[in-house]
Amino acid sequence: MKYSKLWLLWLIIIVVLGTYFIYVLLASEDKTVFMPGELTSGHHQIANNCNACHVDSFSDKEAIQKKCVECHGEQRKKPFDSHPRAKFTDPRNADLLSNIDALYCVTCHTEHKPEITQSTGLSQPVDFCVHCHRDVGKDRPSHEGMVFDTCASSGCHNFHNNRSLYTDFLVKHIGEAELLEKRIVPAKEFSKVLDEIATYPHDRYPVKKLTRKDADYPDTLQITEEIEHDWVSTKHANSGVNCSSCHMKTENNKQAVWVNKPDHQACLKCHESEVKHFMQGKHGMRLKSGLSPMTPAMARLPMKPKSMNSELGCNSCHKAHKYDLMNATVDVCLDCHDDKHSVNYTQSSHYQLLLKEKSGDLPEGSGVSCATCHMPRVQVDVSDWLRRVVVQHNQNSTLVPAEKMIRPVCMSCHGLEFSIDSLADEKLIKNNFIGKPSIHIESMDMADKDNKRHLEETGGESF
């Protein structure tokens, strides 16, 4: 009798657990119960979609590698990858793979292992460079005696994109002032190049100025004067983008229907590059994975309590109909973010520059907003013959490591040495760059010494 009760209890436990796991697998959005360990801050939002990374097999490295490239491949290739896969498939470097298999992202970025994962997502020991660069001290006397756990320190080397820190670039910018004479970010040019963008739907949205009388919303809708005023004062109305352009939706070749609250798919019709980048970043990656939109409650950074349940999409920042870009570059950021860096922004000299630009005391592009640094204006290939300046809507793009911000952001206004020192100063970053860096990184000093030695050895031939 005693054993019968135990068997019955065991059976009940099995049935309950089995039912629970089946429910989670088939019906629940939260599938984190199946994870072997916590995900990194870069991926934790998509923990409920295992297929975002795992497709055929959880151990199939090629399949996982393909998924890594789908999301991060563009960032690795452009503007320059200092350790591309091709470098290690070259037979001359085949012996290096016996030390560290650099053909796969997961060799260095293994998920589900928080106990060995660093803030950059690296799960290798920080001295992993020694596997290939053991003799660097012989080639670079300036590196003699250095330990290998300093290679990836701020202001030194970046494994994937070292274009702000390689020697000849450092040498080129030696002696630059802290503040450059010309301090302005690249101008956006979408409206100026519309005629040259082949993918823009010119047949549906002819580029012409629209008035209130042209608004083509259904007669059955009651539209307020505020909405009409907001729309007619935007670049949308000035460029021929009518109500139906965003609100009419067609699926599976069916008749178009009116949608009261368009999502990012409506923006995709004209702003393909911006939406693509948005869905690569933390704000939009859940949408790309087929999950519900991100909310600030999901973030690991401190967020304001009042915004915790706000769903993030294009209109979260741009606000439907009005599209106030000045509001989108600061106010909406501070509506959510509550970390020290964000809170201190309005006390910074950067913010004062923005206020002067807004009042007309400084030219357009000379103010520094949240978006100026975290969503910089960059050049992208629109076609084989056209490049244009767009706002990088993937706010992760220049976030980790911080050196990625140097060329597209800091050097629009500051000298290279000042930029390197500033981004290496954690206290300065927390107070949002109020003041000057309190530390100095020796990268440019070392580059200068190496260059002088090289000039002496080669009789004047620079790097």
C-alpha positions in Angstrom: 0.0 0.0 0.0 2.8 2.4 0.9 4.6 1.9 -2.4 1.3 2.2 -4.3 0.8 5.7 -2.8 4.3 6.7 -3.7 3.8 5.5 -7.3 0.5 7.4 -7.5 2.2 10.6 -6.2 5.0 10.1 -8.7 2.5 9.7 -11.5 0.7 12.8 -10.5 3.9 14.8 -10.4 4.9 13.5 -13.9 1.4 14.4 -15.3 1.5 17.9 -13.7 5.0 18.7 -14.9 4.3 17.2 -18.4 1.1 19.3 -18.7 3.0 22.4 -17.6 5.9 22.0 -20.0 3.5 21.2 -22.9 1.5 24.4 -22.1 4.7 26.5 -22.0 5.9 25.0 -25.2 2.7 25.4 -27.2 0.7 28.2 -25.6 2.9 30.5 -23.4 5.1 33.3 -24.7 7.5 32.9 -21.8 9.7 29.9 -22.6 12.7 30.9 -20.4 12.0 27.8 -18.3 13.8 25.8 -21.0 17.0 27.9 -20.9 20.1 26.3 -19.5 21.2 29.7 -18.2 20.5 33.5 -18.4 21.1 35.3 -21.7 23.3 38.4 -22.1 21.9 41.9 -22.1 22.2 41.9 -25.8 19.8 39.0 -26.3 17.7 38.7 -23.1 14.7 40.3 -24.7 14.3 37.5 -27.2 14.6 34.7 -24.7 11.1 33.6 -25.5 12.0 32.8 -29.1 14.5 30.0 -29.1 14.3 29.8 -32.9 15.8 33.3 -33.2 19.2 31.5 -32.8 18.4 27.7 -32.7 16.8 26.3 -35.8 17.7 22.7 -36.8 19.7 21.6 -33.8 20.9 23.2 -30.6 24.4 21.9 -31.3 24.6 22.8 -35.0 27.3 25.4 -35.1 26.8 26.2 -38.7 23.1 26.9 -38.3 23.8 29.1 -35.2 26.6 30.9 -37.1 24.1 31.6 -40.0 21.7 33.2 -37.4 24.5 35.3 -36.0 25.4 36.6 -39.4 21.7 37.4 -40.2 21.6 39.9 -37.4 25.2 41.1 -37.0 26.8 40.4 -40.3 26.3 43.9 -41.7 28.0 45.4 -38.6 30.9 43.0 -39.0 31.5 43.7 -42.7 31.1 47.5 -42.7 32.8 49.7 -42.3 35.7 47.3 -41.6 36.2 44.0 -39.9 39.8 43.6 -38.7 39.4 39.8 -38.1 37.0 38.6 -40.9 36.3 34.9 -41.3 38.2 34.9 -44.6 41.4 35.7 -42.7 41.2 32.3 -40.9 40.0 30.3 -43.8 43.2 31.3 -45.6 45.5 28.2 -45.6 48.4 30.4 -44.4 46.6 31.0 -41.1 45.2 27.5 -40.7 47.4 26.8 -37.7 45.8 29.6 -35.8 42.5 27.7 -35.7 44.1 25.1 -33.5 44.5 27.7 -30.8 41.1 29.4 -31.1 38.4 28.6 -33.6 37.8 32.1 -34.9 35.4 30.8 -37.6 32.5 30.8 -35.3 30.9 33.6 -33.2 30.0 31.3 -30.4 33.7 30.5 -29.8 34.0 33.9 -28.1 30.3 34.7 -27.5 28.7 31.7 -25.8 25.2 32.4 -24.5 23.6 31.0 -21.3 26.8 31.2 -19.3 26.5 34.4 -17.2 29.1 33.2 -14.8 31.9 33.7 -17.4 30.3 36.4 -19.6 31.6 39.9 -19.4 29.7 43.2 -20.1 30.7 43.1 -23.8 29.2 39.6 -24.3 32.7 38.0 -24.4 32.8 34.6 -22.8 36.5 34.0 -23.5 39.2 34.9 -21.0 40.2 38.5 -21.6 43.7 37.5 -22.6 42.6 35.5 -25.6 44.7 37.6 -28.0 47.8 35.7 -26.8 46.7 32.8 -28.9 47.8 34.6 -32.1 49.8 37.6 -31.0 52.3 36.1 -28.5 55.2 37.7 -30.2 53.8 41.2 -30.7 56.5 42.7 -28.4 59.1 41.8 -31.0 57.2 43.6 -33.8 56.1 46.5 -31.7 58.7 47.6 -29.1 56.0 49.8 -27.6 54.1 46.6 -26.6 57.1 44.8 -25.0 56.3 43.6 -21.5 52.5 44.3 -21.7 50.2 41.6 -20.4 47.5 40.3 -22.8 44.5 41.1 -20.6 45.0 44.8 -21.5 44.6 44.4 -25.3 40.9 45.2 -25.4 41.0 47.9 -22.7 39.4 51.2 -23.6 41.4 53.1 -26.1 43.3 50.0 -27.3 42.2 47.3 -29.6 38.8 46.2 -30.9 38.7 42.7 -32.3 36.0 43.3 -34.9 36.4 46.9 -35.9 39.7 48.6 -35.0 39.4 51.4 -37.5 39.5 54.2 -34.9 42.6 52.7 -33.1 45.0 51.4 -35.8 48.4 53.0 -35.9 48.3 55.1 -39.1 44.9 56.6 -38.1 46.2 57.5 -34.6 49.3 59.1 -36.2 47.2 61.1 -38.6 45.3 62.7 -35.8 48.2 63.5 -33.4 48.1 67.0 -32.1 44.4 67.7 -32.7 42.7 70.1 -30.4 40.1 69.0 -27.9 37.5 71.0 -29.8 37.7 71.1 -33.6 37.2 74.4 -35.4 34.2 73.0 -37.3 31.7 71.3 -35.0 28.6 70.0 -36.8 27.1 66.6 -37.6 26.2 65.5 -41.2 23.0 66.8 -42.5 20.1 64.4 -43.3 19.3 64.3 -47.0 16.3 62.0 -47.5 14.0 64.5 -49.1 16.8 65.8 -51.3 17.6 62.5 -52.9 14.0 61.1 -53.1 14.1 61.2 -56.9 17.2 59.0 -57.0 15.9 56.3 -54.6 14.6 53.6 -56.8 12.8 51.7 -54.0 10.7 54.8 -53.0 7.1 54.3 -54.1 7.0 57.3 -56.4 3.8 56.0 -58.2 1.8 56.1 -55.0 3.3 59.1 -53.3 4.3 61.7 -55.9 6.6 64.3 -54.3 4.4 67.4 -54.0 3.1 69.6 -51.2 -0.3 68.7 -49.8 -2.8 70.9 -48.0 -5.6 70.2 -45.5 -8.0 69.9 -48.5 -5.9 67.1 -49.9 -6.2 64.9 -46.8 -7.8 61.6 -48.0 -9.0 60.1 -44.7 -12.5 58.3 -44.9 -15.5 60.6 -44.4 -16.7 58.4 -41.6 -13.8 59.4 -39.4 -13.9 62.4 -37.1 -10.5 64.0 -37.4 -9.6 66.8 -35.0 -8.1 70.1 -36.1 -5.0 69.2 -34.1 -4.3 66.1 -36.1 -4.8 68.0 -39.4 -2.6 70.8 -38.2 0.2 68.4 -37.1 0.1 66.5 -40.3 0.0 69.4 -42.7 3.1 71.0 -41.0 5.3 67.9 -41.4 7.7 66.9 -44.2 5.2 64.1 -44.9 2.6 66.5 -46.1 5.2 68.6 -47.9 6.5 65.5 -49.7 3.2 64.1 -50.9 2.6 61.5 -48.1 -1.2 61.5 -47.5 -3.2 59.8 -44.8 -3.8 56.7 -46.9 -0.1 56.3 -47.4 0.3 55.1 -43.8 -3.2 54.1 -42.8 -4.2 51.8 -45.8 -2.9 48.3 -45.5 -3.0 45.4 -48.0 -2.3 41.8 -47.1 -2.1 38.8 -49.4 -3.3 40.8 -52.4 -6.6 41.5 -50.7 -8.4 44.8 -50.9 -6.7 47.6 -48.9 -8.3 48.3 -45.5 -8.0 51.4 -43.3 -5.9 50.8 -40.1 -6.3 53.3 -37.3 -2.9 52.7 -35.7 -0.3 51.7 -38.3 2.8 49.9 -37.1 6.3 49.8 -38.3 5.2 48.0 -41.5 3.7 51.2 -42.7 6.9 53.1 -42.2 8.8 50.3 -44.0 7.2 51.4 -47.3 9.5 54.5 -47.5 12.0 54.2 -44.6 13.3 50.7 -45.3 16.8 51.5 -44.0 15.6 53.1 -40.8 13.1 50.3 -40.0 15.7 47.6 -40.7 18.2 49.2 -38.3 15.5 49.8 -35.7 14.7 46.1 -35.7 18.4 45.2 -35.2 18.6 47.2 -32.0 17.2 46.6 -28.5 14.2 48.8 -29.1 12.9 46.7 -32.1 14.6 43.3 -31.9 11.5 41.6 -30.3 9.4 42.7 -33.3 11.9 41.2 -35.7 11.7 37.9 -33.7 7.9 37.9 -34.0 7.3 38.7 -30.3 5.3 41.5 -28.7 7.0 45.0 -28.7 9.6 45.8 -26.1 8.5 47.7 -23.0 10.8 49.6 -20.6 9.9 47.0 -18.0 11.9 44.5 -19.9 15.1 46.6 -19.8 18.0 45.9 -17.5 18.8 49.6 -17.2 16.9 51.8 -14.7 13.7 53.1 -16.3 11.0 55.6 -15.1 8.1 53.8 -13.4 5.5 55.8 -15.4 6.7 54.4 -18.7 7.2 50.7 -17.8 4.4 49.3 -19.8 4.7 51.6 -22.9 5.2 49.5 -26.1 8.0 50.6 -28.3 7.6 51.2 -32.0 8.2 53.9 -34.6 5.4 56.1 -33.2 6.7 55.7 -29.6 9.4 58.2 -30.4 8.1 60.0 -33.4 4.5 60.5 -32.2 1.9 60.0 -34.9 1.1 62.9 -37.2 3.4 65.5 -35.6 6.8 63.8 -36.0 8.6 66.4 -33.9 12.2 65.4 -34.4 13.5 67.7 -31.7 11.1 65.9 -29.3 12.2 62.5 -30.6 15.9 63.2 -30.0 15.7 64.0 -26.3 12.3 64.2 -24.6 11.1 60.8 -25.4 14.4 59.3 -24.4 14.2 60.9 -21.0 10.6 59.8 -20.6 11.9 56.3 -20.2 15.6 56.2 -19.3 16.4 56.8 -15.6 20.1 55.8 -15.4 22.7 58.3 -14.2 24.1 59.0 -17.6 20.6 59.9 -19.0 19.5 61.9 -16.0 22.7 64.0 -16.1 22.3 64.9 -19.8 20.3 68.1 -19.1 23.1 69.4 -16.9 25.7 68.9 -19.7 27.3 71.4 -22.1 26.0 69.2 -24.9 22.4 70.0 -23.9 23.2 73.7 -23.8 24.4 73.5 -27.4 21.1 71.8 -28.4 19.1 74.6 -26.7 21.1 77.2 -28.6 20.5 75.4 -31.9 16.8 75.2 -31.1 16.6 78.9 -30.4 18.5 79.7 -33.6 21.7 80.9 -32.0 23.7 78.0 -33.5 23.3 76.4 -37.0 21.4 73.2 -37.6 23.5 70.2 -36.6 25.6 71.8 -34.0 23.6 70.8 -31.0 24.2 67.4 -29.3 21.1 65.4 -28.3 20.7 61.8 -27.0 20.2 60.8 -30.6 23.3 62.6 -31.9 25.5 60.1 -30.1 23.3 57.0 -29.8 21.6 57.2 -33.2 24.3 59.0 -35.3 23.9 60.0 -38.9 25.8 57.6 -41.1 26.2 56.9 -44.8 24.4 53.8 -46.2 24.3 52.2 -49.6 20.9 52.8 -51.2 21.9 51.2 -54.5 25.0 50.4 -56.5 25.2 54.1 -57.5 23.8 56.0 -54.5 24.8 56.5 -50.9 22.9 58.7 -48.5 23.1 60.0 -44.9 20.5 58.3 -42.6 19.9 58.2 -38.9 21.2 54.9 -37.5 18.2 53.6 -35.7 20.0 50.7 -34.2 21.0 52.4 -31.0 23.3 49.4 -30.1 25.4 50.1 -33.1 27.9 52.5 -31.3 27.3 51.3 -27.8 29.6 48.3 -27.1 32.5 48.7 -27.1 32.4 52.5 -26.7 35.2 53.0 -29.2 32.7 52.4 -32.0 31.4 55.8 -31.2 34.6 57.6 -31.9 34.5 58.1 -35.7 30.8 58.5 -36.4 30.1 60.6 -33.3 32.9 62.1 -31.2 35.2 63.2 -34.1 32.5 65.4 -35.5 33.4 67.9 -32.8 36.4 66.6 -30.9 40.0 65.6 -31.5 40.8 61.8 -31.5 43.0 61.8 -28.3 40.3 63.7 -26.3 37.7 61.3 -27.7 39.6 58.2 -26.6 40.3 59.5 -23.2 36.7 60.6 -22.7 35.2 57.2 -23.6 37.7 55.4 -21.3 36.6 57.5 -18.3 33.7 55.6 -16.7 33.0 58.5 -14.2 32.8 61.0 -17.0 30.4 58.8 -19.0 28.1 58.4 -15.9 27.9 62.2 -15.4 27.3 62.6 -19.2 30.6 64.3 -20.0 30.3 67.2 -17.6 33.9 68.3 -17.5 37.0 66.8 -19.0 38.5 63.2 -18.8 40.5 62.6 -15.7 42.6 59.8 -17.2 44.9 59.5 -20.2 45.2 56.5 -22.6 48.6 56.0 -24.1 47.5 54.7 -27.5 48.4 57.8 -29.4 51.7 58.3 -27.5 52.7 54.7 -28.4 51.6 55.2 -32.0 53.8 58.4 -32.2 56.8 56.5 -30.8 56.3 53.6 -33.2 55.9 56.0 -36.2 59.1 57.9 -35.3 61.0 54.6 -35.0 59.5 53.5 -38.3 60.5 56.7 -40.0 64.1 56.4 -38.8 64.3 52.7 -40.0 62.8 53.4 -43.4 64.3 56.8 -44.0 61.1 58.8 -43.9 58.5 56.4 -45.2 55.4 56.7 -43.0 53.0 53.9 -42.0 
